[in-house]
Structures are given as C-alpha cells and as structure tokens.
Amino acid sequence: MGTKTTPKASETRGRAAFNSLRERGFFKYIGKNLLLILLVYAMVIFIVFLVGKYLVDFNALFGGILGRLSNSFVILLFFASESFTGMIPVDLFVIWTQKFASPMPWLALLGVLSYAGGVISYGIGKWISTMPRIKAFSERKLVNYMDFVHKWGGAFIVIAALLPFTPFSLVVIAVTLFKYPFRLFLLFALARLVRFVLQGIFFFDLLKVDLWII
C-alpha cells in the first residue's frame, strides 16, 4: 500500500519549493525582467505613437503588408522561427492575428505551433549533443540559460515560455544540452500554449494597440 499525500504535506512541499526558488534568486530575476519588458514596451509604444502621429500612416502600412502576405506563408515563417532560431519577434505575429474577425483561435494556433517548434528545438539540441565541437560552442553561448535550468529547473522553462525576454527555442536547446528530461520539458513547456492568448489580451484588450497601428 502506498502512502497517501496529505494536503498538509503538499502544502509543506510547496512552501519549501517556493522558499528554495526565492533563495536562488528566481523571483528577483522575474521582477527585473518584467520591469525591463515594461520599460521596453513603453518606449516602443511611445516611439511608434510619435512616428504614427507625425511621419507614417501605420494603418496603411500594416494594412498593405498584411494584405500581401498569405496566411500559409506567415504560419510557416512563424513555425520555422520558433523551431530553429526564435529571432523573429513574436509580437509581429500577434499583431498579424488582428486581421481576422476572431483573432483568438489564431493566437491559440500560434501557441500550439510554438509548442511544437519547441519539441523540434529539443531534437536539434539532441543532435547538437552528438557533435562535440558544435556542442562546446553552443554551451559557451548558452551558458547563462543552462545555469538557470540548473538553479531553477522547470520554473525557468515556464517563465521562458510565458515572458518575451528571450528566444524560446534557444532556451529549449540549452535545456537539452543540460540533459533535462524530455517528459518534464513537455510538461513545463505547456505554458507556451497560453502565452500568445495572454499577449493578445494584453496588447489589444488592455493597451488597445490595434486602434492606432492597424
């Protein structure tokens, strides 16, 4: 007979995990990056507002660009970026979804594709692990991410999946080089599924970005 986990024992373990993350600087790291993200967004929004007011008609610009790009091309471009580099800002794809009458299903699709791209990135990391020179080079470049995985484990995967401070695919490769278990990666990376819906709500329900750039 296995022993049952009591609510009190679960609460104790949860509190211990919370204290451990706090002692290792996890919440301080989140706070610093959230502040940086908010400052960057505020600066970009201010610049875009001034440029849109005095120099560029963003409605015409974005309308023309979005009208020329096929949906299939945008989806494939996004999937490729999320699988291999993650260097194309996902904000652009979030803005793209506003061309549709109901953007939420498209935002959800971006989340699914990004999650699938993360699985491909994990496979790329496994391949890199078999190439000693490429592995050594990658470990030097991704050492900070690997340190974060060592310190915070799955919690770092969750915040990397949710927050836009780093390319998710690079984090996944670092996770793989660290030999983090694939099944745990799949679990914690599920946060990626809701990331784009949350960003869409932030952009268009709270900031009303679509009213002045699309």
Protein Blocks (a to p, Z undefined) as FASTA:
>chain_A
ZZdddfklmmmmmmmmmmmmmmnommmmmmmmmmmmmmmmmmmmmmmmmmmmmmpcfklm
mmmmmmmpcfklmmmmmmmmmmmnopacfklmmmmmmmpmblmlmmmmmmmmmmmmmmmm
mmmmmmmmmmmklmmmmmmmmmmmmmmmmmnmmmlmmmmmmpckbcfklmmmmmmmnopa
fklmmmmmmmmmmmmmmmmmmmmmmnommmmmZZ
